[in-house]
Amino acid sequence: MASKKVWFDNKLPLSKHVIAMEQLYPGFVVSWKKNTVIWTGDLRPTDMSATYTVQISYSIDMTQPKVIVLSPKLKRREGEKIPHIYPGEKLCLFRPRKKEWTKEMFIAETIVPWTSLWLYYYEMWHATGEWLGGGEHIRLKKGKKKHA
């Protein structure tokens, strides 16, 4: 007799993410586009840092949240590509293959602090030319590099 497959979903519902963001980051504005929640707000990594307006998008259908910096626009350093960024200027905040972030984790407790830390390392990279945030550089097909 074939057993009936039972699906158990550990993903946090979007409503729990929205509540957590409201509690931890009340300055972030929430909006919706179909089944995707979008938060927009300001982060300032240190007292001496610029203030960055970031946008975090997420839906249960996505494998991970999408984070972009709206302003100020991210800039290259002396012709170098910006490290740890995906196409479309999406920030690379963690290593997906290592499951450093999973759908059981709150965005407010992980992605937002990691975004602030990424911005700190971005500023340090501009000052020193060295990415101090760690991570991996994975080779893609045709010799392109992917930052993770």
C-alpha positions in Angstrom: 0.0 0.0 0.0 1.5 3.3 -1.0 1.8 5.8 1.8 0.1 9.2 1.4 2.7 12.0 1.2 2.1 14.6 3.8 3.5 18.1 3.2 4.6 20.0 6.2 5.6 23.6 5.4 8.0 25.3 7.9 7.9 28.6 6.0 6.9 31.6 8.2 3.7 33.2 6.8 4.2 36.7 5.4 2.0 38.1 8.1 4.6 37.1 10.7 7.3 38.8 8.7 5.2 42.0 8.5 4.6 42.0 12.2 8.2 41.4 13.1 9.3 44.2 10.7 6.8 46.6 12.2 8.1 45.9 15.7 11.8 46.0 15.0 11.9 48.6 12.1 8.8 50.8 12.5 10.4 53.4 10.1 10.1 50.9 7.2 7.1 51.4 5.0 5.3 48.2 3.9 3.6 47.8 0.5 2.3 44.9 -1.5 2.5 43.9 -5.1 0.3 40.9 -5.7 1.6 38.2 -3.3 4.9 40.0 -2.6 5.6 42.2 0.4 7.9 45.1 -0.1 9.6 47.0 2.7 11.3 50.3 2.1 13.3 52.1 4.7 16.5 53.8 5.7 19.6 52.1 7.2 22.7 53.8 8.5 25.5 51.3 9.4 27.5 53.7 11.6 27.2 57.2 13.0 29.7 58.3 10.3 27.9 56.4 7.5 25.6 57.7 4.8 22.0 56.9 5.2 20.9 54.3 2.6 17.3 53.8 1.5 16.9 50.0 0.9 14.1 47.9 -0.5 13.5 44.4 0.6 11.0 42.2 -1.4 9.8 38.8 -0.4 7.1 36.3 -1.2 6.7 32.7 0.0 7.3 31.7 -3.6 10.8 33.3 -3.6 13.8 31.3 -2.6 15.2 34.3 -0.7 14.5 37.9 -0.1 15.6 40.4 -2.7 17.5 43.4 -1.3 18.5 46.5 -3.4 19.8 49.9 -2.4 17.5 52.6 -3.9 19.7 55.6 -2.8 22.3 56.7 -2.9 23.1 54.7 -6.0 25.9 52.1 -5.4 29.1 53.1 -7.1 32.1 51.3 -8.4 35.5 52.0 -6.9 38.1 53.1 -9.5 36.5 51.0 -12.2 36.2 47.9 -10.0 33.0 46.0 -10.0 31.1 46.2 -6.7 31.8 43.0 -4.7 29.1 40.7 -3.4 26.3 41.8 -5.6 24.1 39.9 -8.0 22.8 41.1 -11.4 20.2 43.8 -11.0 22.3 45.2 -8.1 20.7 42.7 -5.6 22.9 42.5 -2.5 24.6 39.2 -1.8 24.0 38.9 2.0 24.6 35.2 2.6 25.5 31.9 1.0 22.3 30.2 -0.1 23.9 26.9 -0.8 25.1 26.8 2.9 21.5 27.6 4.0 22.7 30.5 6.1 19.2 31.9 5.6 16.1 29.7 5.5 12.4 30.4 5.2 12.0 29.7 8.9 14.1 32.8 9.8 12.6 36.3 10.3 13.7 38.8 7.7 13.7 41.5 10.5 16.2 39.5 12.6 18.5 38.4 9.7 18.2 40.2 6.4 17.9 43.7 7.7 20.9 43.5 10.0 22.9 41.7 7.3 22.0 44.5 4.9 23.3 47.1 7.3 26.5 45.1 7.7 26.8 44.7 3.9 26.6 48.5 3.6 29.3 48.9 6.3 31.6 46.6 4.3 30.7 48.4 1.1 31.9 51.7 2.7 35.0 50.0 4.0 35.7 48.6 0.5 35.4 52.1 -0.9 37.9 53.4 1.7 40.4 50.6 1.6 39.9 48.7 -1.7 39.5 45.4 0.3 36.2 43.6 0.9 36.3 42.8 4.6 33.0 41.0 4.8 34.2 37.5 3.8 32.1 35.4 1.5 33.0 33.3 -1.5 33.6 34.1 -5.1 32.0 31.3 -7.2 32.9 30.9 -10.8 30.1 30.9 -13.3 30.1 29.4 -16.8 32.0 31.3 -19.4 34.6 32.6 -16.9 32.2 35.1 -15.2 32.5 35.5 -11.4 29.6 35.3 -9.0 29.9 36.8 -5.6 28.4 34.9 -2.7 
